[in-house]
Amino acid sequence: MIKPIVKDIIFLGQKSEISTKDDMQVVQDLKDTLSAHRNGCVGMAANMIGYRKRTIIVSLGIVDLVMINPVIISKNGEYETEEGCLSLQGKRKTKRYKNIEVKFMDAGFNEQKQKFSGYVAQIIQHECDHLEGIII
């Protein structure tokens, strides 16, 4: 189901809870909502659509990657950039890393560990910040 984008800073500022197999509706709603906003959005965290669950989705171009309970386990190549967010107006400065490694569960709840770099790494970091209640 396509969900409205949450803009409530108090809600967005709360840490998200661990996702379980009972939260599969969150995954579907993230897929549907990202698809509806594809022209202006490349990633989304569950709290952006009203769920305080540790699940994100990232557009990789032709496919979307769902990450359940993602944890960034390594990072390097710090840089400063500006980002926008559907939940906020305008752009804000933030620090990111060029290369990251993430441990997560895929949509089938299979454990994964992958390395990402560049723009995809930046998107993942932005969405993982959402899970921690960090607003750019």
HELIX and SHEET records of a PDB file:
HELIX    1   1 ILE A    9  LEU A   12  1                                   4    
HELIX    2   2 LYS A   21  ASP A   23  5                                   3    
HELIX    3   3 MET A   24  ALA A   36  1                                  13    
HELIX    4   4 ARG A   38  GLY A   40  5                                   3    
HELIX    5   5 ALA A   46  ILE A   49  5                                   4    
HELIX    6   6 GLY A  118  LEU A  131  1                                  14    
SHEET    1   A 5 GLY A  43  ALA A  45  0                                        
SHEET    2   A 5 THR A  55  SER A  59 -1                                        
SHEET    3   A 5 ASP A  64  GLY A  84 -1                                        
SHEET    4   A 5 LYS A  91  MET A 105 -1                                        
SHEET    5   A 5 GLU A 111  SER A 117 -1                                        
END                                                                             
